[in-house]
Amino acid sequence: MTMIGRIYPGQGQASPYRSRKKSNHIASEQKRRAAIREGFDRLTELVPGLEGQGRSESIVLQKTVDFIHVKLQERHDLIAEIESKGGRVDDSFRPT
């Protein structure tokens, strides 16, 4: 049986509290999304090969991971080279 013309709790016009709560939620979500966008923009500035590319987040993340792997390998190679020449490398510079 369908009731027409009757308003049940939670239906009808939003209370000022609900309206404010919804507005706050929307503003928070927009702020969160802006922070994520800024983070991806920053990665495109730091990671070689991402300049001028579209903003596919999956591509940005994959290329960032690849870049970090390359840098870790370079650090490993430098440590090995230093030690092969008799140098000592502090443990704080070693990958964990």
DSSP file (Angstrom, degrees, kcal/mol; ACC not computed):
  #  RESIDUE AA STRUCTURE BP1 BP2  ACC     N-H-->O    O-->H-N    N-H-->O    O-->H-N    TCO  KAPPA ALPHA  PHI   PSI    X-CA   Y-CA   Z-CA
    1    1 A M              0   0    0      0, 0.0     2,-0.5     0, 0.0     0, 0.0   0.000 360.0 360.0 360.0 127.5    0.0    0.0    0.0
    2    2 A T        -     0   0    0      2,-0.0     2,-0.6     0, 0.0     0, 0.0  -0.827 360.0-147.2-102.6 131.5    1.5    3.3   -1.1
    3    3 A M        -     0   0    0     -2,-0.5     2,-0.4     3,-0.1     3,-0.2  -0.858  14.2-164.1 -97.6 124.8    0.8    6.5    0.9
    4    4 A I        +     0   0    0     -2,-0.6     3,-0.1     1,-0.2    -2,-0.0  -0.897  70.0  15.8-108.8 136.4    0.6    9.6   -1.1
    5    5 A G  S    S+     0   0    0     -2,-0.4     2,-0.4     1,-0.3    -1,-0.2   0.480  95.1 114.4  86.7   1.3    0.9   13.0    0.4
    6    6 A R        -     0   0    0     -3,-0.2     2,-0.5     0, 0.0    -1,-0.3  -0.898  54.4-148.5-108.7 136.0    2.3   11.8    3.7
    7    7 A I        -     0   0    0     -2,-0.4     3,-0.1    -3,-0.1    -3,-0.0  -0.905  11.5-160.0-107.1 124.1    5.9   12.7    4.8
    8    8 A Y    >   -     0   0    0     -2,-0.5     3,-2.1     1,-0.1     0, 0.0  -0.618  39.7 -76.3 -95.9 159.4    7.8   10.2    6.9
    9    9 A P  T 3  S+     0   0    0      0, 0.0    -1,-0.1     0, 0.0     3,-0.1  -0.276 122.0  27.2 -54.1 137.3   10.8   11.1    9.0
   10   10 A G  T 3  S+     0   0    0      1,-0.4     2,-0.2     3,-0.1     4,-0.0   0.380 107.9  92.5  89.0  -4.5   13.9   11.6    6.8
   11   11 A Q    <   +     0   0    0     -3,-2.1    -1,-0.4     2,-0.0     2,-0.1  -0.653  65.4  32.8-113.0 172.9   11.8   12.6    3.8
   12   12 A G  S    S+     0   0    0     -2,-0.2     2,-0.1    -3,-0.1    -4,-0.0  -0.454 106.6   2.9  83.3-155.3   10.8   16.0    2.6
   13   13 A Q  S    S-     0   0    0     -2,-0.1     2,-0.2     1,-0.1    -3,-0.1  -0.367  79.4-111.9 -69.4 143.8   12.8   19.2    3.0
   14   14 A A        -     0   0    0      1,-0.1    -1,-0.1    -2,-0.1    -2,-0.0  -0.506  30.3-118.2 -74.4 140.9   16.2   18.9    4.6
   15   15 A S     >  -     0   0    0     -2,-0.2     4,-2.7     1,-0.1     5,-0.2  -0.346  27.9-107.9 -71.1 160.4   16.6   20.4    8.0
   16   16 A P  H  > S+     0   0    0      0, 0.0     4,-2.5     0, 0.0     5,-0.2   0.871 122.2  53.9 -57.7 -35.3   19.1   23.3    8.3
   17   17 A Y  H  > S+     0   0    0      2,-0.2     4,-2.6     1,-0.2     5,-0.2   0.940 110.6  44.5 -63.9 -47.1   21.4   20.8   10.2
   18   18 A R  H  > S+     0   0    0      2,-0.2     4,-2.6     1,-0.2    -1,-0.2   0.898 113.3  51.0 -64.3 -40.5   21.2   18.2    7.5
   19   19 A S  H  X S+     0   0    0     -4,-2.7     4,-2.4     2,-0.2    -1,-0.2   0.919 112.7  45.5 -63.6 -43.9   21.8   20.9    4.8
   20   20 A R  H  X S+     0   0    0     -4,-2.5     4,-2.6    -5,-0.2    -2,-0.2   0.901 112.4  51.8 -66.3 -40.9   24.8   22.2    6.6
   21   21 A K  H  X S+     0   0    0     -4,-2.6     4,-2.2     2,-0.2    -2,-0.2   0.907 111.0  47.6 -61.8 -42.7   26.2   18.7    7.3
   22   22 A K  H  X S+     0   0    0     -4,-2.6     4,-2.6     2,-0.2    -2,-0.2   0.918 111.7  50.1 -65.3 -43.2   25.8   17.9    3.5
   23   23 A S  H  X S+     0   0    0     -4,-2.4     4,-2.5     1,-0.2    -2,-0.2   0.907 111.0  49.3 -61.4 -41.7   27.5   21.2    2.6
   24   24 A N  H  X S+     0   0    0     -4,-2.6     4,-2.6     2,-0.2    -1,-0.2   0.902 111.0  49.9 -64.0 -40.8   30.4   20.4    5.0
   25   25 A H  H  X S+     0   0    0     -4,-2.2     4,-2.5     2,-0.2    -2,-0.2   0.926 111.1  48.5 -64.0 -44.2   30.8   16.9    3.6
   26   26 A I  H  X S+     0   0    0     -4,-2.6     4,-2.4     2,-0.2    -2,-0.2   0.916 112.5  48.8 -61.9 -43.5   30.8   18.3    0.0
   27   27 A A  H  X S+     0   0    0     -4,-2.5     4,-2.2     1,-0.2    -2,-0.2   0.909 111.8  49.1 -64.2 -41.7   33.5   20.9    0.9
   28   28 A S  H  X S+     0   0    0     -4,-2.6     4,-2.4     2,-0.2    -2,-0.2   0.913 111.4  49.3 -63.5 -42.2   35.6   18.3    2.7
   29   29 A E  H  X S+     0   0    0     -4,-2.5     4,-2.5     2,-0.2    -2,-0.2   0.896 110.7  50.0 -64.8 -40.8   35.4   15.9   -0.3
   30   30 A Q  H  X S+     0   0    0     -4,-2.4     4,-2.2     2,-0.2    -1,-0.2   0.897 111.3  49.4 -63.9 -39.9   36.4   18.8   -2.7
   31   31 A K  H  X S+     0   0    0     -4,-2.2     4,-2.1     2,-0.2    -2,-0.2   0.909 111.2  49.4 -65.0 -42.7   39.3   19.6   -0.5
   32   32 A R  H  X S+     0   0    0     -4,-2.4     4,-2.0     1,-0.2    -2,-0.2   0.924 112.1  47.8 -61.8 -45.9   40.4   15.9   -0.4
   33   33 A R  H  X S+     0   0    0     -4,-2.5     4,-2.6     1,-0.2    -1,-0.2   0.879 110.0  52.7 -64.6 -37.8   40.2   15.6   -4.1
   34   34 A A  H  X S+     0   0    0     -4,-2.2     4,-2.6     2,-0.2    -1,-0.2   0.900 108.2  51.1 -64.2 -40.1   42.1   18.9   -4.6
   35   35 A A  H  X S+     0   0    0     -4,-2.1     4,-2.1     2,-0.2    -2,-0.2   0.902 111.0  48.1 -64.1 -40.8   44.9   17.5   -2.3
   36   36 A I  H  X S+     0   0    0     -4,-2.0     4,-2.3     2,-0.2    -2,-0.2   0.928 111.5  50.3 -64.1 -44.9   45.1   14.3   -4.4
   37   37 A R  H  X S+     0   0    0     -4,-2.6     4,-2.6     1,-0.2    -2,-0.2   0.917 110.2  50.1 -58.5 -44.4   45.2   16.3   -7.6
   38   38 A E  H  X S+     0   0    0     -4,-2.6     4,-2.3     1,-0.2    -1,-0.2   0.884 109.0  52.4 -62.9 -38.7   48.0   18.5   -6.3
   39   39 A G  H  X S+     0   0    0     -4,-2.1     4,-2.1     2,-0.2    -1,-0.2   0.913 111.2  45.9 -63.4 -43.3   49.9   15.3   -5.2
   40   40 A F  H  X S+     0   0    0     -4,-2.3     4,-2.1     2,-0.2    -2,-0.2   0.894 111.5  52.3 -67.1 -38.7   49.6   13.9   -8.7
   41   41 A D  H  X S+     0   0    0     -4,-2.6     4,-1.1     1,-0.2    -2,-0.2   0.904 108.9  50.6 -61.6 -40.2   50.6   17.2  -10.3
   42   42 A R  H  X S+     0   0    0     -4,-2.3     4,-1.6     1,-0.2     3,-0.4   0.906 108.2  52.3 -64.4 -41.9   53.7   17.3   -8.0
   43   43 A L  H  X S+     0   0    0     -4,-2.1     4,-2.7     1,-0.2    -1,-0.2   0.895 105.1  55.1 -61.5 -39.0   54.6   13.7   -9.1
   44   44 A T  H  < S+     0   0    0     -4,-2.1     6,-0.3     1,-0.2    -1,-0.2   0.791 108.9  49.2 -66.6 -24.7   54.4   14.8  -12.8
   45   45 A E  H  < S+     0   0    0     -4,-1.1    -1,-0.2    -3,-0.4    -2,-0.2   0.823 117.7  39.1 -77.8 -32.4   56.9   17.5  -12.0
   46   46 A L  H  < S+     0   0    0     -4,-1.6    -2,-0.2    -5,-0.1    -3,-0.2   0.809 101.0  73.5 -90.1 -32.8   59.3   15.2  -10.2
   47   47 A V  S >< S-     0   0    0     -4,-2.7     3,-1.4    -5,-0.2     4,-0.2  -0.745  82.6-124.4 -93.3 120.5   59.3   12.1  -12.3
   48   48 A P  T 3  S+     0   0    0      0, 0.0    -2,-0.1     0, 0.0    19,-0.1  -0.289  93.1  31.0 -59.7 143.1   61.0   12.2  -15.6
   49   49 A G  T 3  S+     0   0    0     -5,-0.1    -5,-0.1     4,-0.0    14,-0.0   0.389  96.5  88.5  91.5  -3.6   58.9   11.3  -18.6
   50   50 A L    X   +     0   0    0     -3,-1.4     3,-1.5    -6,-0.3     2,-0.1   0.553  55.4 112.9-101.9  -9.2   55.6   12.5  -17.1
   51   51 A E  T 3  S+     0   0    0      1,-0.3     3,-0.1    -4,-0.2    -6,-0.1  -0.407  88.4   5.7 -65.1 135.3   55.8   16.1  -18.4
   52   52 A G  T 3  S+     0   0    0      1,-0.2    -1,-0.3    -2,-0.1     2,-0.2   0.498  99.6 125.4  74.4   3.4   53.2   17.0  -20.9
   53   53 A Q    <   -     0   0    0     -3,-1.5    -1,-0.2     1,-0.2    -3,-0.1  -0.516  69.8 -92.1 -88.4 161.8   51.4   13.6  -20.6
   54   54 A G        -     0   0    0     -2,-0.2     2,-0.8     1,-0.1    -1,-0.2  -0.158  44.0-102.5 -62.2 169.3   47.7   13.3  -19.9
   55   55 A R        +     0   0    0     -3,-0.1     2,-0.8     4,-0.1    -1,-0.1  -0.359  56.4 156.8 -98.2  56.2   46.8   12.9  -16.3
   56   56 A S     >  -     0   0    0     -2,-0.8     4,-2.4     1,-0.2     5,-0.2  -0.718  31.7-154.7 -77.2 115.4   46.1    9.2  -16.1
   57   57 A E  H  > S+     0   0    0     -2,-0.8     4,-2.6     1,-0.2     5,-0.2   0.857  91.9  54.9 -63.2 -34.7   46.6    8.5  -12.5
   58   58 A S  H  > S+     0   0    0      2,-0.2     4,-2.5     1,-0.2    -1,-0.2   0.900 109.6  46.8 -66.6 -38.4   47.5    4.8  -13.1
   59   59 A I  H  > S+     0   0    0      2,-0.2     4,-2.8     1,-0.2     5,-0.3   0.920 111.9  51.0 -66.7 -43.2   50.3    5.9  -15.5
   60   60 A V  H  X S+     0   0    0     -4,-2.4     4,-1.9     1,-0.2    -2,-0.2   0.929 113.5  45.0 -59.9 -45.5   51.6    8.5  -13.1
   61   61 A L  H  X S+     0   0    0     -4,-2.6     4,-2.5     2,-0.2    -2,-0.2   0.925 114.2  48.1 -65.8 -44.2   51.7    5.9  -10.3
   62   62 A Q  H  X S+     0   0    0     -4,-2.5     4,-2.5     1,-0.2    -2,-0.2   0.925 113.4  46.6 -64.0 -44.3   53.3    3.2  -12.4
   63   63 A K  H  X S+     0   0    0     -4,-2.8     4,-2.4     2,-0.2    -1,-0.2   0.845 111.4  53.0 -67.5 -32.0   56.0    5.5  -13.8
   64   64 A T  H  X S+     0   0    0     -4,-1.9     4,-2.4    -5,-0.3    -2,-0.2   0.925 109.9  47.4 -66.5 -44.6   56.6    6.8  -10.2
   65   65 A V  H  X S+     0   0    0     -4,-2.5     4,-2.3     2,-0.2    -2,-0.2   0.929 112.7  49.4 -61.3 -45.2   57.1    3.3   -9.0
   66   66 A D  H  X S+     0   0    0     -4,-2.5     4,-2.2     1,-0.2    -2,-0.2   0.915 110.9  50.4 -59.3 -43.5   59.4    2.5  -11.9
   67   67 A F  H  X S+     0   0    0     -4,-2.4     4,-2.4     1,-0.2    -1,-0.2   0.898 109.7  49.8 -62.4 -42.6   61.4    5.7  -11.2
   68   68 A I  H  X S+     0   0    0     -4,-2.4     4,-2.6     2,-0.2    -1,-0.2   0.906 109.1  52.4 -64.9 -41.0   61.8    4.8   -7.5
   69   69 A H  H  X S+     0   0    0     -4,-2.3     4,-2.3     2,-0.2    -2,-0.2   0.919 109.9  49.0 -59.8 -43.3   63.0    1.3   -8.5
   70   70 A V  H  X S+     0   0    0     -4,-2.2     4,-2.5     1,-0.2    -2,-0.2   0.930 111.8  48.6 -61.5 -45.7   65.6    2.8  -10.8
   71   71 A K  H  X S+     0   0    0     -4,-2.4     4,-2.3     1,-0.2    -2,-0.2   0.885 110.4  50.8 -64.7 -38.7   66.8    5.2   -8.1
   72   72 A L  H  X S+     0   0    0     -4,-2.6     4,-2.4     2,-0.2    -1,-0.2   0.902 111.1  48.6 -64.8 -40.1   67.1    2.4   -5.5
   73   73 A Q  H  X S+     0   0    0     -4,-2.3     4,-2.7     2,-0.2    -2,-0.2   0.908 110.1  51.8 -65.7 -41.2   69.1    0.4   -8.0
   74   74 A E  H  X S+     0   0    0     -4,-2.5     4,-2.4     2,-0.2    -2,-0.2   0.910 110.5  48.6 -60.4 -42.4   71.4    3.4   -8.6
   75   75 A R  H  X S+     0   0    0     -4,-2.3     4,-2.4     2,-0.2    -2,-0.2   0.918 111.0  50.1 -64.5 -42.7   71.9    3.8   -4.9
   76   76 A H  H  X S+     0   0    0     -4,-2.4     4,-2.4     1,-0.2    -2,-0.2   0.925 111.5  48.7 -59.8 -44.8   72.7    0.1   -4.5
   77   77 A D  H  X S+     0   0    0     -4,-2.7     4,-2.4     1,-0.2    -2,-0.2   0.893 110.9  50.1 -63.7 -40.7   75.2    0.3   -7.4
   78   78 A L  H  X S+     0   0    0     -4,-2.4     4,-2.6     2,-0.2    -1,-0.2   0.902 110.1  50.1 -65.0 -41.0   76.9    3.4   -5.9
   79   79 A I  H  X S+     0   0    0     -4,-2.4     4,-2.5     1,-0.2    -2,-0.2   0.931 111.5  48.7 -62.4 -44.5   77.2    1.8   -2.5
   80   80 A A  H  X S+     0   0    0     -4,-2.4     4,-2.2     1,-0.2    -2,-0.2   0.903 111.7  49.6 -61.9 -41.2   78.8   -1.3   -4.1
   81   81 A E  H  X S+     0   0    0     -4,-2.4     4,-1.1     2,-0.2     6,-0.2   0.924 111.0  48.7 -64.3 -44.6   81.2    0.9   -6.1
   82   82 A I  H ><>S+     0   0    0     -4,-2.6     5,-2.6     1,-0.2     3,-0.6   0.927 114.2  45.9 -60.4 -45.6   82.2    2.9   -3.0
   83   83 A E  H ><5S+     0   0    0     -4,-2.5     3,-1.5     1,-0.2    -1,-0.2   0.840 106.5  58.5 -70.0 -32.2   82.8   -0.3   -1.0
   84   84 A S  H 3<5S+     0   0    0     -4,-2.2    -1,-0.2     1,-0.3    -2,-0.2   0.755 105.8  51.2 -67.3 -22.0   84.7   -2.0   -3.9
   85   85 A K  T <<5S-     0   0    0     -4,-1.1    -1,-0.3    -3,-0.6    -2,-0.2   0.241 129.1 -97.5 -97.7  11.5   87.2    0.9   -3.7
   86   86 A G  T < 5S+     0   0    0     -3,-1.5    -3,-0.2     1,-0.3    -2,-0.1   0.498  80.2 136.1  90.2   3.1   87.6    0.5    0.0
   87   87 A G      < -     0   0    0     -5,-2.6     2,-0.4    -6,-0.2    -1,-0.3  -0.336  47.8-131.4 -80.6 166.1   85.2    3.1    1.1
   88   88 A R        -     0   0    0     -2,-0.1     2,-0.5     0, 0.0    -1,-0.0  -0.958  12.2-156.5-120.3 138.0   82.7    2.8    3.9
   89   89 A V        -     0   0    0     -2,-0.4     5,-0.1   -10,-0.0   -10,-0.0  -0.958  24.2-117.7-116.2 127.9   79.0    3.7    3.6
   90   90 A D    >   -     0   0    0     -2,-0.5     3,-2.0     1,-0.1     4,-0.3  -0.309  23.3-121.7 -61.0 143.1   77.0    4.5    6.7
   91   91 A D  G >  S+     0   0    0      1,-0.3     3,-1.4     2,-0.2    -1,-0.1   0.747 107.4  71.8 -60.7 -24.0   74.1    2.1    7.3
   92   92 A S  G 3  S+     0   0    0      1,-0.3    -1,-0.3     4,-0.0     4,-0.1   0.712  95.2  54.1 -66.4 -17.6   71.6    5.0    7.2
   93   93 A F  G <  S+     0   0    0     -3,-2.0    -1,-0.3     2,-0.1    -2,-0.2   0.522  89.4  96.9 -91.5  -6.9   72.2    5.2    3.4
   94   94 A R  S <  S-     0   0    0     -3,-1.4   -18,-0.0    -4,-0.3     2,-0.0  -0.586  84.0-107.0 -83.6 143.4   71.4    1.5    2.8
   95   95 A P              0   0    0      0, 0.0    -1,-0.1     0, 0.0    -2,-0.1  -0.358 360.0 360.0 -64.0 149.0   68.0    0.5    1.6
   96   96 A T              0   0    0     -4,-0.1    -2,-0.0    -3,-0.0    -4,-0.0   0.442 360.0 360.0 -94.3 360.0   65.9   -1.1    4.3
